[in-house]
Amino acid sequence: MSSPSQHNLVGLSPYLVGRHKTLPRLHLFNRDHGPKDVSRATAALSGSPESLYPSAGNEKLYEAYNDLHGLAQDFDKPFEAPAILLVGHQTDGKSALIEALMGFQFNHVGGGTKTRRPITLHMKYNAACSEPLCYLMTEDGLPREEERSLDDIQAHIESENLRLERDTHQFWAKEIIIKIEYKYCPNLTIIDTPGLIAPPPQSKATTALQAQAKAVEALVRSKMQHKEFIILCLEDCSDWSNATTRRVVMQVDPELSRTIVVSTKLDTRIPQFARAADVELFLRPPPRLLDGDILGGTPFFTSVPSGRVGSGRDAVYKSNEQFREASPARELEDVSSLEEKLGRPLLREERNHVGVSRLRWFLEQILQRKYMESVPSIVPLLDREYRNVTLKLHQTVTDLSDLDEIKLKERGRVFRDSFLAKLSLLLKGTVVAPPEKFGETLQDERVHGGAFVGADGLQLPFKHMPNAGMRLYGGAQYHRAMAEFRFVVGGMKCPVITREEIVNACGVEDMHDGTNYFRTACVIAVAKGRDVFEPFLHQLGFRLSHVLRRLLPIALFLLQKDGEYLSNHDMFMKRVSTAFHLFVECTERACREKCMEDLLSTTRYVTWSLHNRNRAGLRQFLDTVSLEQSILTNSAGGSGDLVSVASNGNKQENSSKVLKGQDSSGGQMTQTRLVDLLESTLWNRRLAQSSEDIVNALVAKIFEGIRDHFVTAAELKFNCFFLMPVVDKFPALLREDLEVAFEEDLDRVFDVQQARQVLEHQRMDLEHELRRVERLQEKFAGIHHQLSSAHPVTVPPKDVAEDFSSMLSIREKQFV
């Protein structure tokens, strides 16, 4: 029966054990057997790496997945190759943990932003490599592996960081791919992401830092979206209720079902605990504190030897071998400190989660299991990719053979007709283009195409517009934009008229200095109408132009989808695009000028049959004012003014009595009112309230007439002179333009030399991609055949955690 102390020593990885002679002598807590000599115990574990390596014999499997990941990155393929995604804040110890897993130092460690691009590390165990053998995937030209020294790779990472630091975006999601072979490396693929930033509260001084924090978090979230990635979440805290990194991780993996939580810097954490109960809670937190069911059941706890490798005075380790040998010593010190705090030996389940060696073992096992499970699904994906690349290569070869004058003209005509057909289809309506990619909500449309905004600066709330939240394009988007224009402008009310405006509008006549309130109302109404409605005309033209310009990329997408796109002829595509944009611009300007003519004519001369459509409403208003004024006049014993006269003047019966003098008392009253009318309208510049009301009413009615005519005319003209020409006029103009260009100078339409260069380069890329796909097909087909012939028992990924203890237990018995 082995002692608890022996359980604490067995199972250490060979790359962490190293030479036992240089290990310090530690005293482990063992209440049964007393102190144990660590050097003697580690000497028993100093076997060859091959004897302890947990995944020996699976090198082909790891190599195949490394190549698959490289193919997905180099050619932007949607292959979900399993990998370990490292996520943590800048000071959580991400780089130090990776170095401890690899067994050597190569990166900068410290505060600040040290990584501005994700770094993919394909670690491969190679017993023949006593020193790290590193390869860097080049990014200039065809992707290929180049052997580089550690200094070269570090310089490349630093140069990329400096370049991105000066760049506008500062971060880039494309990964730097590094392949490492080493006799002390695990078989792992780890993607090191830029460190998350926890900026201080928003202020002017922290604006740039806030922007960096958002950019990094968006990049990390995009990487976590890959369902095949196992997320290694690093937390630097003593209290599990402080979910700094988990807060970001749970936005993508809310149940933490594919997340491994690691508490770093354990050596600095242990002295902070005063009671054994605090250590118990820290080692085995309840599920309510972790907010999910993490992989492994409980968090892992790691410490990394402090100090850098180098020859300088500040270097702690002279070589990577000394750094590697210090890792198991650090792990054993943590175990001893934990047992001392707890007053008991660590349980097997607790010991299995303490130390870099235990984390390394668990990562290899779970990644290997994910690899095994993904093989059956990868094989058909590679077959489909092989067919797609073969078709593209065949099409490229065909395009190269078609680079002669007659075939180019014919292909140009076919593309032209297909393009025009797609434009017509989009206006008529279709669902072929995905709305989530090409559609715009009303809010997006307002941002990119402008909003209908009046003088008050207010916009129509989205809830008042039908289909405001739908992502539309083509004819449906055009109809919605026109409906919003009709709704907004058609509901405009006349702006408030001040008394000063009325008096200023009265002016002086050319024959006398009296006042004419009917002319005053006309002057004010046409001025208000022109000022209010002219900006809306420009806004309508800009908005509808935006809607029609968006037809071009959608039509090109439909052509690509149907295999009708004329690729590798940028000059021809630019000519077609320029012709379309120029046509939209010129047609919109001509249509807007027609609408301006209508607006100017409507606001230059008032035609009562056109401007005063609602006469009944105006008459009812005048009757109301007349009645109120008569009551005030009779009660005060005074005389009336313009309102009563104007109102009674509308009644033929009263007018007849005045003219015929049938009623002497009534005639006298009418004469008095006529005198009052002359005083108030011709001889008196004092503006009475009733006169102001009459002018306001007349202005409002004239304004409404201008508005209704403007909305109707603008909608009709934009439909007839802007929308319809795209359907019936643009096709003829495009055909004529291309035919003339074909006859005059074909090189102005097709740059044959450039097209040939592009096609040759594309052919070389496709041939290279096809060779890589073929090699991957062979590798995965062989692996799949071996797995099928062996009839493996499929175990869900969650069972890896349950098998973890039993695996380590078997290994312990081999050395006890």
C-alpha positions, 0 to 999 in steps of 0.5 A: 500500500502506497503512502499519501506522499507517494500519491503526491509524487507519481504521475508527474510528466517526464518533461517536468521531472528532469534530473532529480539531483538538482531538485531541492529537498522538501518535506511533505506533510505525512502524519503516518510516515513523516517527512519524505525525501523528494529527491528520492521520490522523483528519482523513481520517476526519471524514466524515459519520456516514451515510457510515461508519455500518455499519447504515444502512438497517436502522432499521426492523429495530432499531425493530421489535425494540425494540418487541418487547422493550418488549412482552415487558417490559410484558405479560410475554410470552415473546418472546426478542428478541436483545439485548446483556446486560452482565455484570460486577462493580461495579468492572469499568467497566460504566457507563463502557463504556456511556457510551463506546458511546453517546457521552455521559454520563448515569449514576453511575460509581464503586464501590458498588451504583449499579444495583438494577434492570436498565436496558435501553437501546434505542440508535437512530442518528438523524442528525437528533439533534445532542443525545441524545433520550431516552424513558422507558417509564412504569410507572404505568398503560398503558406509554407512552414519555415524552420525558425529559431526561438529568437526569430519567432520572438522577433516576428511576434514583436514586429507584428505587435509593433505593426498593429500598435500603429494600426487603426484597429490595433488587433487582428483575428488572423492567427500566427501559426507556430509548430513546435517539436520537442521531446518534452512537449505535450501533443497539444494545439493551444491558441493563445488569445490577446489578454483581456483588459479591465479598464478603469471607469469611462473618462476622457483619459481612458477613452483609448483604453476602453476602445482597446478593451472592447476590441480585444473582447470582441476578438476573443468572443469570435474565437470562442464561437468555434464549438470545437474549441475547448476553452481554458479559462484563467482566473487570478482570484481567491474568491470564486464569486469574482468571475472576471474572465468567466463573465466573458466566457459565459457570454458564449458558453453560458453553462461552461460545458466546454470550459476548463477553469484554471486558477493561476498563481497558486503559490501566492494564493495559499498564504492568503488563507487563514483557515482550513475551511477557506482552503476547502472552499477554494479547492472544491467550490460548490457549483453555485459559485462557478455558475456552471458545470465545468469540465473536470468537475472542479477547477485546476490550480497551477503555479509556474516558477518565477524568473526568466531564462538567460545569461544576464544578471537578472536571469534566474535560470541559465537554461530551459533545462533548469526552468523545466526542472523547477516546475515539479519542485514548484508543484510539490511545494504547493502540495506541501503548503496546501496539506499544511494549511488543511492539516491533512493529505490531499485527497486523490480528487484534489491532488489530480487538479493541482499542478501544471503536470495534472492540467497537461495530462487532462488537456491531452486526454480531452483533446485526444478524445475530441480528435477521435470523435471528430474523425468520422465527421471530418472525412466527408467534409474533406471529400466535399472540399476536394470536390469544391476545389477541383471544380474551382480549379477546372473553372480557372483552367477554362477561364485561362483558355477563354482569354481570346477576343471573341470569347471575351465579348460573348462572356461579357454579353452573357454577364451583362444580360444576367446582371440586368435580369438580377436587377429586375428580379430584385426590384420585383421581389425575391428571397434568394439573397439572405436578408441577414447579410444584405437586408437593412432594418429601418434603423440601418437604412437611416444610418447609411441612407439618411433620415427624414428630419424636419426643422425640429430635428426629430425623427419618426419613432420606429414603432409607427412605421410598418416593417421597421424591424425587418431586414429588407432590400430591393423593391421592398426596401424602396417601398418602405422608404417611400412609405416613410416619406409619405407618412412623415411629410404628409403629416407635417403641420404648418410651423407656428406663425408669429405676430411679427411675421404677419406684420412684416408680411403686410408690407406696403402696396404699390398703390396705397399703404393699406393692408391686405391680409389675404395677400399676407397669408399667401406670402407667409404660406408659400415661404413656409412651404418652400423652407419646410419641404425643400430639405425633404426633397433632397433627403428623399433623393439621397435615401432612394439612391442609397436603396438602389445603389445597394442592388449592385452588390446583391445582384453580384452575389446572386450571379456568384451563387448561380455561377454566372459571375465573370471573375478575374476581370476587375476592369470589366466589373469596374466598368459595369459598376461605374455605369450603374452608379453614374446612372443612379446619380444622374437619374436621381439628380434629374428627377429631383430637379423635376420635383423642384420645379413642381415645388417652386411653381406651387410656392410661387403663385397661390391658386385657390382651387389647388391650395385651399382644398378643404373650404368647408373646414375653413368656413366652419372655423370662420363661423366659429370665430364670428360667433365668438366675436359677435358675443363679445361685441354685443356684451361689450357694446362695441363694434366688430372687426374683420372676422364678423364681416368676413364671416357674414360676407360668406352668407348671401342672405346678410349680403342681400340685406345690406345691399337692399337696405331691407332692415333699417336697424340691420342696415345701420349695423352692417354699415357700422361693421363695414366701417370697422372692416375698413379701419381694421384692414386698410387704415389700421396696422394694429393687429387684432386677435381675430385678424391674427386667427384668420391669417393663421387659418388661411396660412394653415389651409394653404400650407396643407394644399402645398404639402399634399400636392408636394407629397403626391407629385414627389412620389409620382415623379420618383416612381416614374423618373427614377425607379422605372428608368432602372428597369426600362432605360438603364439596360439599353444604355449599358448595352450601348456603352459596352458594345461601343467599348467592344468595338473601339478598344477591347483592352479598355474593357478586359485587361487580358494581361492582368487577368491572365496573371490573376488566373495563373496565380489562382491556379497555383493556389488551387493546385497547392490547396488541392494537394494539401486536401489530398494529403489530409484525405489520406491521413484521415481516411487511414485514421478512420479505417484504423478506428473503424477496424478497432471498434472503439467505444465512443465516450461522451466528452463529459466522461473524460473527467470521470476517467481522469482519476482512474487513468492517474490511479493506473499510472500511480500503481505502475511506479509504487 
